[in-house]
Amino acid sequence: MKDMIIFMGDNVFCPVTYSLSLIGGKWKLAIIWVLSQCGTLRFNELKKKTVGITNMMLTSSLKELEQDGLIERVQYNVMPPHVEYSLAEAGRKLLPVLDELAKWGAELAQEKMD
C-alpha cells in the first residue's frame, strides 16, 4: 500500500502546509512567475513587471523568498551599486508544479464555462 501523507495542522510536519507557507501570500507566486519568464532582473525592473506591488511589499517578499532559498540575490559593489534577483534551483524546481496547477485551473475554468 502506498504511504499516505496526512494533512495536519500545527505541531505536526505536513509537506503541503510547509510548501504553501513558502509560496503563500499575494505576491510570491507573481514574483516567481516574472523571474521565470524574464530571468535575472534588478529591483526596479521586477517592480515594473509585477504590476500593483509596492516597494515595501516587493522588498519583504524578496527577502522571504531569498531566506527560503527560492530566489538568489546578487549585490554588485560598483558605482552605482545594484542588486539582481533570479530564481534559485529550488525556485526552478517549482515551475513544473506551477505548470500542472495552471493546467488544472484551466480545465476547471473550462468546465464551468461549458
N, C-alpha and C positions, 0 to 999 in steps of 0.2 A: 504494500500500500504506500502511496506517495506521502511524504512528510507534509503535514499540514502546518501552515502558518496562521496562527490565530491573531486576529486584530484585537489588540487590547489597549486599554488606556494607560494612565500614569503608572509609574513604578515597574512596568514590565516592558522590556525591549520589544518593539514592533518595527520591522523594517519599513513597512508602509508609512507609519507615522513619522519615523525618522526621515525618510525620503521627502515626504511632504513638508516637513519642517525646514528642509534645506532650500526648497524652491517655492515655498508658500509666500503669500503676500501679493500685492497688486503688481509689482514691477519686476520681480526677479526673473520670471519667465520671459518677459518682454526684453530685458537686458540680454539674457542668454540667447534669445532668438536673433536680436540685432547683431550680436557678436558672431553668431553662427553664419549669418548672411554676409557680413561686411569684413570679417577678420579683425585685425588689430585696429583699435580706434583710440583717439585721445578723448579726454573727458567731454569737451565741447562738441565733438563730432558725435559721440554717443548720445549726448543730451538732445541734439538736433534730430536724431533718428528715433528717439524714444519720446514721441510726441506726448506732451502733457505732464511729464515728470518734472519735479522741481529740483533745483541744485541740491537741496538738503536731502531729499529722498534718494536721489541718484547716489550721492556720497555715501549715505548709510547702507543702501542696498549693495553697492560695490564693495564696501568694507566687509559686510556679512558674506557675500559670495566669495570674496578672497579668503576670509578666515575659514570658510567651509571647503576650500580647495576647488571651487568650480570655475573660478577665473584667475588669471595671473595679472599682476600689476608690475610694470617695469618703469622705474623712475630714471630719467636721464639727467645727469647733473651737468647740463650745458647751459649756455645763456641764450635765450631764456630757458629755464628748466621746464621739462614737460614729462607727463606720465602717459603711458599707453596701457590699454587693457585688451586682453584676449582670453579666449576660452582655454582653460587648463584641460588636461587629459580627462579628468572626472566630468567636466562640463561637456566635452566632446562625446563621452560615453552616454550622456543623457539624450543626445539628439535622436537616435533611433527610437527611443521610448516616446519622445515627443511626436515623432512622425506617426507612430502607431496610435497615439492618443488623438492626433488630428484626424486620422482615417476613421477612427471610432466615432468621433464627434460629427464628422461629415456624414457618415452613414445614419446616425440618429437624426440629424437635422433633415436629411433627405426623406427618411421615413415619416417625419412629422409633416413634411410638405406634401407628401403623396396622399 
